[in-house]
Amino acid sequence: MATKQYDEARSALEGLVHDGMIVAVGGFGLSGIPSNLIRALRDTGAKDLTVVSNNMGVDGKGLGLLLENQQVSRVLASYVGENQLFAKQYLDGTLDVEFVPQGTLAERLRAGGAGIPAFYTPTGVGTPVAEGKPEAEFDGKRVILERGIVADLALVRAHTGDTEGNLRYRFTAQNFNPLVAMSGRVTVAEVENLATDYLDPQSINTPGVFVQRFVVAEDQTKDIEQRTTRPRAAAQTERA
């Protein structure tokens, strides 16, 4: 029986990446991002990528690596305020950006994975988000038509996986990773821990049917987007 497990992130992407493809990437900021697979994607040198993600990481980390390597031509995202290079490329006109309300982005990914081509939502009516989109009215409420997203390749990170590609996430990694995993024609996961047996079906977040390949994360470093600290003495004074 063919295995879904690959030895490293680079080999897990072999034969899957090409110029001009749509890549959906899980995570929120730097939390729960498939950092090893992102670096492997950078190393392929693929160009003219459309990236779908909640945001584009920060300068020098996460999806910011693809921007630095000038591999991205279009982005669909909700929040991009932490990446200065993103702002520069956008303002220079070298990066096409579609800002998508966060809930709408989540539903577009879920819809794509569920085989739903489009859906109506009131979010964005009367704003630039609605420009060029069909509009309708239901029960007296104006709504716009949003398209489901189907990615050529989806990259996700999970806390635990098994040999069938069943995945379980922890904490904030549960937000966009399950939706991204659904949306890909081909989904590749990196897992922090590989279970010795099949995961309990009741604890699975992403069934293995959505996952074609996976790798155990070689580098399990978890970067922090912003770290705010204060002197211990000050904290003790406040508690007193």
Steps between C-alpha positions, in 0.01 A plus 500: 500500500631845409590714798406862549808567714807672356843537655528878471303804393696537177416148380136539609460780244677326211288492186229722650630853452490706182497866399167680513330264744260586783639408842289513817696510826371441853580689817430835658789744508792275589280268708438157351674572169665215304841667523699205362275465197511877439880489491487198268260690272740794497785270404310373193530850353146481359382841379175688439330331796156595629506457876182461705556546872363695792815714481849502350714448809761757591819622336743209479266240648209289385355600167718809512774272365309457173458875468872552556572251222255681268298184442155645569297701250158493667373469858157435650520586870320662791780668692845603380600776742813333639690469172677811371621332182143403418395864531789614280428249222131584513560875480759450225241312294702178482253310721129461427299480822141399569404586856237255626305535826627232737172312538443514124849362436436213739168419333646527148762238593240276664266536203775409255578188699133406520446536126287814534588736212361819658284639780326822597601711800405845631861564606656773288180633341541865411879494543791452257480127584178483297636666184442285191311229688139397428252629756162362608244552773365243745229585753567867444874470560757582230765235442793445265620184329836361611683219320628189675878457494661184363878505525737303280706430813416535869766508772408448866657426838355266762601404851441127445445278199485130424620295205169548314537877511233559763584825680440660837576866577556692822398847615516773233617256233137383487379820335603494134690172467192272479337727240818527293544122510150459351557751223798338328489275198817364659567556870838457667529511878788530739437344841682556825427150631432175313270264689603136531139394433198647325357809666174466689232581241323725750807722539586546130471855364599427138423151364779339300285501186590869466876440540711351221846541653653581838838542663614515860620859553880505496523840668237542771595856596193714565571865439313772688367788294522758778644459847404750769671485837526710815737491797399245764517765773239710324269202469534424870423862589180492295380184674571654841 
